[in-house]
Amino acid sequence: MAASTHTVTNQPPPLVGYDVYAADHALTEGVARHLDAALLDETRVELSELGRAAGSAQAQEWGVLANENGPVLHTHDRYGHRIDEVAFHPAWDRLLGHAVSAGLTAAWSRPGGHLRRAAGFLVWTQAEAGHGCPLSMTHAAVPALRRDPELAAFWEPLLTSRTYDPGLRPAAEKAGVLFGMGMTEKQGGSDVRANTTRAEPLAEAGTYLLTGHKWFCSAPMSDAFLVLAQAPDGLSCFLVPRVLQDGTRNPFALQRLKDKLGNRSNASSEVEFDGTWARRIGDEGRGVRTIIDMVAATRLDCVLGSAATMRQAVAQATHHAAHRSAFGGLLADKPLMRNVLADLALESEAATTLALRLAAAYDDGSEAEQAFLRIAVPVAKYWVTKRCTAVAAEALECLGGNGYVEESGMPRLLRESPLNSLWEGSGNVQALDVLRAIGREPAALNAFLSEVGLARGADHRLDGAIKQLLTDLADLDGIEARARRLVERMALVLQGSLLLRFAPPEVADAFCASRLGGDWGHAFGTLPHTLDLGAVVERATPEV
């Protein structure tokens, strides 16, 4: 049929063919701020290459295909043999392959590695978030494996390899591997000490057979997994390879794949162990202590993943408003829309700035920075991941009805947005973890307050919020029921301190006025009208 009824006008061009890294001022400035100057030129080149790839039509198409053609479980072959394999669309392999080759599992093997990897993770997962799961677990497995030097010597070079080598084969025959993790069970969830999976010792020291299950096991086609199970002396951590050294399949029965709200490109499974060979890492009865470093690293990735989702949502919303006209002018120039966009941009920039500060602390490695991370990571995990869904939903609304249509990409962002708040401990788990750190580790609280205090005196609203935080910390009555309120305040004070020190004045002023000064409503778009909102929106709008 001839297109004779109307001419298509006033539709924004797709946000494609741009450098995702260079278009993000909060990110580029954060990398320059925290990274050794000697590494900066090289890092800018590699991140811009990754940014152009992430903003390309090809990568965006890979993301669509990987989500429209989700993983498929094959429990048996045509002859009835148990194979327990998951088939992925080729787009999934292309996304993972590009990420691995870009060093997104190689933070531990190069200078400034955590910051560089964090920035790359934030850039690349804007193209597609689901494949970030195996990237995160592979990256995070390294510190747990280092508790056993023999295991680390074999596995770490494969974990940090820049070669993506899919397929189930003995690890010794591969150029690179991916790791997964199995902690939660049906009866316990986050209460992993309620796990019932049994680990029976074998004659060879440190080896066991596992019997039991895991209720959530993501990326089941990974080469090996870190798993918690009950050994004779208590809950312990084990390495479970999918394929044994002699080439036989380790018993690893995939019962089904989860039918999830979002994260549809990634396979999350239920797995049964029945005589599954495992190698213990760390001492018996010290499983949580052994795996805790992996958990901390994946929690940081939850912050990064949410920051990436927020940034992509804000980029789409500001791009749309910069090109769409309504009521006699561009949407971006309308005072109320500008208020909404600026409010969203503040949330995104605060998340990115905080995430990069945490990554830089990992690179520093000093005792003081490790103490800071002990509280700052669960604080950030709690708050940033919770803000993600609100940002994604409001950004979708900025596109109007177009944003509610799958082709816009906004529904996928919205479905993905709650994931990081759930993964590696939901909100209550994070809040209670902060309380434990406050009660047991005075150095951690001191490090946190010292970081916040670096901006003291720069803004009266921050000073007032710090004073209220100290009052809250001094009153332990009913502290568990107040934990969420306390951790929220800690997050906002930390973000405010960082923005006052590092962000443009108009960004810091708007954040402090709204988040710390109380001049804010219950929805986005309720910032004080006297602020320089145009500058905030312009800073957040990608140039294509």
C-alpha positions as CSV (number, residue, x, y, z in Angstrom):
1,M,0.0,0.0,0.0
2,A,1.4,3.4,-0.9
3,A,2.2,5.7,2.0
4,S,-0.2,8.4,0.8
5,T,-2.1,9.3,4.0
6,H,0.6,11.2,5.8
7,T,4.2,12.1,6.1
8,V,6.2,11.0,9.1
9,T,7.6,14.0,11.0
10,N,8.6,15.0,14.5
11,Q,10.0,11.6,15.3
12,P,13.4,11.6,17.1
13,P,16.2,9.7,15.3
14,P,17.4,6.5,17.0
15,L,20.1,6.9,19.6
16,V,22.7,5.0,17.6
17,G,26.2,5.4,16.2
18,Y,27.7,7.3,19.1
19,D,30.4,6.8,21.7
20,V,28.6,5.7,24.9
21,Y,31.8,6.4,27.0
22,A,32.6,9.9,25.6
23,A,29.0,11.0,25.8
24,D,28.9,10.4,29.6
25,H,30.6,13.3,31.3
26,A,30.2,11.9,34.8
27,L,31.9,8.7,33.7
28,T,34.8,10.3,31.7
29,E,35.5,12.8,34.5
30,G,35.4,10.0,37.1
31,V,37.9,7.9,35.2
32,A,40.3,10.9,34.8
33,R,39.9,11.7,38.5
34,H,40.7,8.3,39.9
35,L,43.1,6.7,37.4
36,D,46.8,7.1,37.4
37,A,47.7,9.8,34.9
38,A,50.2,7.5,33.2
39,L,47.4,5.1,32.3
40,L,44.8,7.7,31.2
41,D,45.6,8.0,27.5
42,E,45.6,4.3,26.9
43,T,42.4,3.9,29.0
44,R,40.6,6.6,27.1
45,V,41.4,4.9,23.8
46,E,40.2,1.5,25.0
47,L,37.0,2.9,26.6
48,S,36.1,5.0,23.5
49,E,36.6,1.9,21.3
50,L,34.3,0.0,23.6
51,G,31.9,3.0,23.8
52,R,31.6,3.2,20.0
53,A,31.0,-0.5,19.8
54,A,28.3,-0.3,22.5
55,G,26.6,2.6,20.7
56,S,26.7,0.9,17.3
57,A,23.7,-0.5,15.5
58,Q,25.3,-3.9,15.5
59,A,25.7,-4.2,19.3
60,Q,22.1,-2.8,19.8
61,E,20.9,-5.5,17.4
62,W,22.8,-8.2,19.3
63,G,21.0,-7.0,22.5
64,V,17.6,-7.3,20.8
65,L,18.3,-10.7,19.4
66,A,19.7,-12.1,22.6
67,N,16.5,-11.1,24.5
68,E,14.0,-12.0,21.8
69,N,15.6,-15.4,21.4
70,G,16.3,-16.5,24.9
71,P,18.2,-19.5,26.2
72,V,16.8,-23.0,25.7
73,L,17.4,-25.9,28.0
74,H,18.3,-29.4,26.6
75,T,18.3,-31.9,29.3
76,H,18.8,-35.0,27.0
77,D,20.1,-35.7,23.6
78,R,18.1,-37.5,20.9
79,Y,19.1,-40.9,22.3
80,G,18.1,-40.2,25.9
81,H,21.5,-39.4,27.3
82,R,21.6,-36.7,29.9
83,I,23.5,-33.7,28.6
84,D,22.2,-30.7,30.6
85,E,23.1,-28.0,28.1
86,V,21.7,-24.6,27.4
87,A,21.6,-23.3,23.8
88,F,22.0,-19.5,23.3
89,H,21.4,-17.3,20.3
90,P,24.7,-16.4,18.5
91,A,24.1,-12.8,19.6
92,W,24.7,-13.8,23.2
93,D,28.1,-15.3,22.3
94,R,29.0,-12.1,20.3
95,L,28.2,-9.9,23.3
96,L,30.1,-12.1,25.7
97,G,33.0,-12.5,23.3
98,H,33.4,-8.8,22.9
99,A,33.1,-8.2,26.6
100,V,35.8,-10.8,27.5
101,S,38.1,-9.5,24.8
102,A,37.7,-5.9,26.2
103,G,39.0,-7.1,29.6
104,L,35.8,-7.1,31.5
105,T,36.9,-10.2,33.4
106,A,40.6,-9.1,33.7
107,A,40.5,-6.5,36.5
108,W,42.9,-8.4,38.7
109,S,45.7,-8.6,36.2
110,R,46.5,-5.0,35.2
111,P,47.2,-1.7,36.9
112,G,44.1,0.4,37.6
113,G,42.2,-2.7,36.6
114,H,39.2,-2.3,38.8
115,L,38.4,1.2,37.7
116,R,39.1,0.5,34.1
117,R,37.0,-2.7,34.2
118,A,34.2,-0.9,36.1
119,A,34.0,1.9,33.5
120,G,34.0,-0.7,30.7
121,F,31.3,-2.7,32.4
122,L,29.2,0.4,32.8
123,V,29.7,1.2,29.1
124,W,29.2,-2.2,27.5
125,T,26.2,-3.4,29.5
126,Q,24.3,-0.4,28.2
127,A,24.1,-2.4,25.0
128,E,22.7,-5.5,26.8
129,A,22.6,-6.2,30.5
130,G,21.9,-9.9,30.8
131,H,25.3,-11.1,29.8
132,G,26.8,-9.0,32.6
133,C,25.9,-11.9,35.0
134,P,28.6,-14.4,33.9
135,L,31.1,-11.5,33.4
136,S,30.5,-10.4,37.0
137,M,30.7,-13.9,38.5
138,T,33.9,-14.7,36.6
139,H,35.5,-11.5,37.7
140,A,34.4,-12.0,41.3
141,A,35.6,-15.6,41.6
142,V,39.3,-14.6,41.7
143,P,39.6,-13.4,45.3
144,A,37.8,-16.6,46.6
145,L,40.2,-18.8,44.6
146,R,43.2,-17.0,45.9
147,R,42.5,-18.5,49.3
148,D,43.9,-21.7,47.7
149,P,47.1,-20.8,45.9
150,E,47.2,-24.1,44.0
151,L,43.7,-23.6,42.6
152,A,44.4,-19.9,41.9
153,A,47.6,-20.8,39.9
154,F,45.6,-23.0,37.6
155,W,42.3,-21.1,37.3
156,E,43.2,-17.4,37.5
157,P,44.9,-17.1,34.2
158,L,41.9,-18.7,32.6
159,L,39.4,-16.4,34.4
160,T,41.3,-13.3,33.4
161,S,41.9,-14.4,29.9
162,R,40.7,-12.1,27.1
163,T,39.7,-15.1,25.0
164,Y,36.1,-16.2,25.0
165,D,36.1,-20.0,24.6
166,P,32.5,-21.4,24.9
167,G,31.6,-25.1,25.1
168,L,31.9,-27.7,27.7
169,R,35.4,-29.2,27.8
170,P,38.0,-29.8,30.4
171,A,39.4,-26.4,31.6
172,A,43.0,-27.5,30.8
173,E,42.0,-27.6,27.1
174,K,40.5,-24.1,27.0
175,A,41.9,-20.7,26.4
176,G,39.5,-19.0,28.8
177,V,36.7,-19.9,31.2
178,L,33.7,-18.5,32.8
179,F,32.5,-19.0,36.4
180,G,29.2,-19.2,38.1
181,M,28.0,-19.4,41.7
182,G,25.5,-21.5,43.6
183,M,24.5,-20.3,47.1
184,T,20.7,-20.1,47.6
185,E,18.4,-23.1,48.2
186,K,14.6,-23.5,48.3
187,Q,14.2,-23.5,52.0
188,G,16.6,-20.7,52.9
189,G,17.1,-18.1,50.2
190,S,19.5,-15.5,51.6
191,D,19.8,-17.5,54.8
192,V,22.5,-19.7,53.4
193,R,23.3,-21.3,56.7
194,A,20.0,-23.1,56.3
195,N,21.5,-24.9,53.3
196,T,21.0,-28.7,53.2
197,T,23.3,-29.7,50.3
198,R,25.7,-32.3,51.8
199,A,29.4,-32.6,51.0
200,E,30.9,-36.1,51.8
201,P,34.7,-36.2,52.0
202,L,36.6,-38.5,49.6
203,A,39.9,-40.2,50.2
204,E,41.8,-37.5,48.3
205,A,42.4,-34.5,50.7
206,G,40.1,-31.6,49.9
207,T,37.8,-33.5,47.5
208,Y,34.1,-34.3,48.1
209,L,30.9,-35.5,46.5
210,L,27.9,-33.2,46.8
211,T,24.3,-34.2,47.1
212,G,21.6,-31.6,47.1
213,H,20.3,-28.6,45.0
214,K,20.6,-24.9,44.3
215,W,17.4,-22.9,43.7
216,F,19.2,-20.2,41.6
217,C,22.2,-21.0,39.5
218,S,22.8,-18.4,36.8
219,A,24.8,-18.9,33.6
220,P,24.7,-22.7,34.0
221,M,26.9,-23.2,30.9
222,S,29.9,-21.7,32.8
223,D,33.0,-23.9,33.1
224,A,32.9,-24.0,36.9
225,F,31.0,-22.8,40.0
226,L,31.6,-21.8,43.5
227,V,29.1,-23.6,45.7
228,L,28.2,-23.7,49.4
229,A,27.5,-27.0,51.0
230,Q,27.4,-28.6,54.5
231,A,30.7,-30.5,55.1
232,P,31.2,-32.5,58.4
233,D,32.5,-29.4,60.2
234,G,29.9,-27.0,58.8
235,L,29.0,-24.8,55.8
236,S,32.0,-24.8,53.4
237,C,32.9,-23.4,50.0
238,F,33.6,-25.7,47.0
239,L,34.7,-25.4,43.4
240,V,32.5,-27.5,41.1
241,P,33.7,-28.0,37.5
242,R,31.1,-28.8,34.8
243,V,33.6,-31.2,33.1
244,L,36.2,-33.3,35.0
245,Q,39.8,-33.6,34.0
246,D,39.3,-36.9,32.2
247,G,36.6,-35.3,30.0
248,T,33.5,-36.8,31.6
249,R,30.6,-34.6,32.7
250,N,30.3,-33.9,36.4
251,P,26.8,-34.7,37.5
252,F,25.0,-31.3,37.2
253,A,21.4,-31.8,36.4
254,L,19.6,-28.7,35.2
255,Q,16.0,-29.1,36.3
256,R,14.6,-26.1,34.5
257,L,15.3,-22.5,33.5
258,K,13.7,-19.7,35.5
259,D,11.0,-17.8,33.6
260,K,12.0,-14.3,34.8
261,L,10.6,-10.8,34.7
262,G,13.7,-9.5,32.8
263,N,17.3,-10.6,32.3
264,R,15.8,-12.9,29.6
265,S,19.0,-13.3,27.6
266,N,20.7,-14.9,30.6
267,A,19.9,-18.4,31.7
268,S,19.1,-18.8,35.4
269,S,18.5,-22.4,36.4
270,E,17.7,-24.9,39.1
271,V,20.4,-27.5,39.5
272,E,20.6,-30.8,41.3
273,F,23.8,-32.4,42.6
274,D,24.0,-36.2,42.9
275,G,27.5,-37.5,43.5
276,T,28.9,-34.3,42.1
277,W,32.7,-34.0,42.4
278,A,33.9,-30.8,44.2
279,R,37.2,-29.4,45.5
280,R,37.0,-27.5,48.8
281,I,38.3,-23.9,49.0
282,G,39.3,-22.7,52.4
283,D,38.6,-24.5,55.7
284,E,35.6,-26.6,56.5
285,G,33.0,-24.5,58.3
286,R,34.3,-21.3,56.8
287,G,32.3,-21.2,53.6
288,V,30.7,-17.8,54.1
289,R,34.0,-16.3,55.0
290,T,35.7,-17.9,52.0
291,I,33.1,-16.7,49.5
292,I,32.4,-13.3,51.0
293,D,35.0,-11.5,48.8
294,M,33.2,-12.9,45.7
295,V,29.9,-11.6,47.1
296,A,31.4,-8.1,47.7
297,A,32.7,-7.9,44.2
298,T,29.4,-9.0,42.7
299,R,27.6,-6.4,44.9
300,L,29.8,-3.7,43.4
301,D,28.7,-5.0,40.0
302,C,25.1,-4.6,41.0
303,V,25.8,-1.0,41.6
304,L,27.6,-0.7,38.3
305,G,24.8,-2.5,36.5
306,S,22.2,-0.3,38.0
307,A,24.2,2.8,37.2
308,A,24.5,1.6,33.6
309,T,20.8,1.0,33.3
310,M,20.0,4.5,34.7
311,R,22.5,6.1,32.4
312,Q,21.0,4.4,29.3
313,A,17.5,5.4,30.4
314,V,18.5,9.0,30.9
315,A,20.4,9.1,27.6
316,Q,17.3,7.8,25.8
317,A,15.0,10.3,27.6
318,T,17.2,13.4,27.1
319,H,17.9,12.4,23.4
320,H,14.2,12.0,22.8
321,A,13.4,15.4,24.4
322,A,16.1,17.1,22.5
323,H,14.6,16.1,19.2
324,R,10.8,15.9,19.8
325,S,8.6,19.0,19.6
326,A,5.3,19.6,21.3
327,F,3.2,22.6,22.1
328,G,5.3,25.0,20.0
329,G,8.9,24.0,21.0
330,L,11.3,21.2,21.9
331,L,10.4,19.1,24.8
332,A,13.8,19.7,26.4
333,D,13.1,23.4,26.5
334,K,9.8,23.0,28.3
335,P,10.3,24.0,32.0
336,L,8.4,21.0,33.4
337,M,10.1,18.4,31.2
338,R,13.5,20.1,31.9
339,N,12.8,19.6,35.6
340,V,12.0,15.9,35.1
341,L,15.1,15.3,33.0
342,A,17.4,17.2,35.4
343,D,16.0,15.2,38.3
344,L,16.7,11.9,36.4
345,A,20.2,13.1,35.4
346,L,21.0,13.9,39.1
347,E,20.2,10.3,40.1
348,S,22.2,8.9,37.3
349,E,25.3,11.0,37.9
350,A,25.2,10.4,41.6
351,A,25.1,6.6,41.0
352,T,28.0,6.7,38.5
353,T,30.1,8.9,40.7
354,L,29.6,6.6,43.7
355,A,30.3,3.4,41.7
356,L,33.6,4.7,40.4
357,R,34.7,5.8,43.8
358,L,34.1,2.2,45.0
359,A,36.1,0.8,42.1
360,A,38.9,3.1,42.8
361,A,39.0,1.9,46.4
362,Y,39.5,-1.6,45.2
363,D,42.5,-0.5,43.2
364,D,44.0,1.3,46.1
365,G,43.9,-1.8,48.3
366,S,45.0,0.1,51.5
367,E,43.6,-0.9,54.9
368,A,41.7,2.3,55.1
369,E,40.1,1.9,51.7
370,Q,39.2,-1.7,52.5
371,A,37.5,-0.5,55.7
372,F,35.6,2.1,53.7
373,L,34.4,-0.6,51.2
374,R,33.1,-2.8,54.0
375,I,30.3,-0.3,54.7
376,A,30.2,1.7,51.4
377,V,29.5,-1.3,49.2
378,P,26.3,-2.5,50.9
379,V,25.2,1.1,51.4
380,A,25.6,1.7,47.7
381,K,24.1,-1.6,46.7
382,Y,21.0,-0.9,48.8
383,W,20.3,2.6,47.5
384,V,21.5,2.7,43.9
385,T,19.8,-0.5,42.9
386,K,16.6,0.6,44.4
387,R,16.6,4.0,42.6
388,C,17.1,2.2,39.3
389,T,13.5,1.1,38.8
390,A,12.1,4.5,39.6
391,V,14.5,6.1,37.1
392,A,13.8,3.6,34.3
393,A,10.0,4.0,34.8
394,E,10.1,7.8,34.7
395,A,12.5,7.8,31.7
396,L,10.1,5.5,29.8
397,E,7.3,8.0,30.5
398,C,9.4,10.8,28.9
399,L,9.0,9.0,25.6
400,G,5.3,8.9,26.0
401,G,3.5,6.0,24.3
402,N,6.5,5.3,22.2
403,G,8.4,4.4,25.4
404,Y,5.8,1.7,26.2
405,V,6.5,-0.1,22.9
406,E,9.1,-2.8,22.8
407,E,10.9,-1.3,19.8
408,S,12.0,1.7,21.9
409,G,14.1,-0.5,24.2
410,M,12.7,1.1,27.2
411,P,10.5,-1.8,28.4
412,R,13.6,-4.0,28.4
413,L,15.4,-1.5,30.6
414,L,12.4,-1.4,33.0
415,R,12.1,-5.2,33.2
416,E,15.9,-5.4,33.9
417,S,15.8,-2.6,36.5
418,P,14.8,-4.6,39.7
419,L,17.3,-7.3,39.2
420,N,20.3,-5.8,40.9
421,S,18.3,-5.0,44.0
422,L,17.5,-8.7,44.4
423,W,20.8,-10.3,43.3
424,E,23.4,-10.9,46.0
425,G,21.1,-10.0,48.8
426,S,17.9,-7.9,48.7
427,G,17.4,-4.5,50.4
428,N,16.9,-5.9,53.9
429,V,20.0,-8.1,53.6
430,Q,22.1,-5.0,52.7
431,A,20.7,-2.9,55.4
432,L,21.4,-5.5,58.1
433,D,24.9,-6.0,56.7
434,V,25.5,-2.3,57.2
435,L,24.3,-2.6,60.8
436,R,26.6,-5.6,61.4
437,A,29.6,-3.6,60.1
438,I,28.7,-0.6,62.3
439,G,28.5,-2.8,65.4
440,R,31.5,-5.0,64.8
441,E,34.0,-3.0,62.8
442,P,34.5,0.6,64.2
443,A,37.3,1.2,61.6
444,A,34.7,0.7,58.8
445,L,32.4,3.3,60.2
446,N,35.3,5.7,60.8
447,A,36.4,5.3,57.2
448,F,33.0,6.0,55.9
449,L,32.5,9.1,58.1
450,S,36.0,10.3,57.1
451,E,35.1,10.1,53.4
452,V,31.8,11.9,53.9
453,G,33.6,14.5,56.0
454,L,35.9,15.5,53.2
455,A,33.2,17.8,51.9
456,R,32.1,19.2,55.3
457,G,31.7,22.9,55.3
458,A,31.1,23.0,51.5
459,D,27.3,23.1,51.8
460,H,25.1,23.8,54.8
461,R,22.6,21.2,53.6
462,L,25.2,18.5,53.6
463,D,26.4,19.6,57.0
464,G,22.9,19.3,58.3
465,A,22.5,15.9,56.9
466,I,25.8,14.7,58.4
467,K,24.6,16.1,61.8
468,Q,21.4,14.1,61.5
469,L,23.3,11.0,60.5
470,L,25.5,11.2,63.6
471,T,22.4,11.6,65.7
472,D,20.9,8.5,64.1
473,L,24.1,6.5,64.7
474,A,24.2,7.5,68.3
475,D,20.7,6.2,69.0
476,L,20.6,2.3,68.8
477,D,17.0,2.0,70.1
478,G,15.0,0.1,67.5
479,I,17.9,0.2,65.1
480,E,17.0,-2.9,63.1
481,A,13.5,-1.5,62.3
482,R,15.2,1.8,61.3
483,A,17.9,0.2,59.2
484,R,16.5,1.2,55.8
485,R,16.1,4.8,56.8
486,L,19.6,4.9,58.2
487,V,21.2,3.3,55.2
488,E,19.3,5.6,52.8
489,R,20.6,8.6,54.7
490,M,24.2,7.2,54.6
491,A,23.9,6.8,50.8
492,L,22.6,10.2,50.2
493,V,25.2,11.9,52.4
494,L,28.0,9.9,50.7
495,Q,26.7,10.8,47.2
496,G,26.3,14.5,48.3
497,S,29.9,14.6,49.5
498,L,31.2,13.1,46.3
499,L,29.2,15.5,44.1
500,L,30.2,18.5,46.1
501,R,33.8,17.6,45.6
502,F,33.8,16.4,42.0
503,A,30.6,17.5,40.1
504,P,29.9,20.8,38.5
505,P,28.3,23.3,40.9
506,E,24.9,23.2,39.3
507,V,24.8,19.4,39.7
508,A,25.9,19.5,43.4
509,D,23.6,22.3,44.2
510,A,20.6,20.6,42.8
511,F,21.4,17.3,44.5
512,C,21.9,19.0,47.9
513,A,18.8,21.1,47.6
514,S,16.6,18.1,46.8
515,R,18.1,15.0,48.3
516,L,19.6,16.6,51.4
517,G,17.8,19.9,51.9
518,G,14.3,18.6,51.6
519,D,13.2,20.8,48.7
520,W,11.9,17.9,46.7
521,G,8.6,16.1,46.2
522,H,7.7,12.4,46.0
523,A,8.1,12.1,42.2
524,F,10.8,13.1,39.7
525,G,10.4,16.6,38.3
526,T,9.9,18.3,41.6
527,L,13.3,20.1,41.9
528,P,13.3,23.7,43.0
529,H,12.6,25.9,39.9
530,T,15.3,28.4,40.8
531,L,18.1,25.9,40.1
532,D,20.1,25.9,36.9
533,L,18.3,22.9,35.5
534,G,19.2,23.5,31.8
535,A,22.9,23.0,32.5
536,V,22.1,19.7,34.3
537,V,20.1,18.4,31.3
538,E,22.6,19.6,28.7
539,R,25.4,17.7,30.6
540,A,23.3,14.5,30.6
541,T,22.3,14.6,26.9
542,P,24.4,12.5,24.6
543,E,25.7,14.3,21.5
544,V,25.2,12.2,18.3
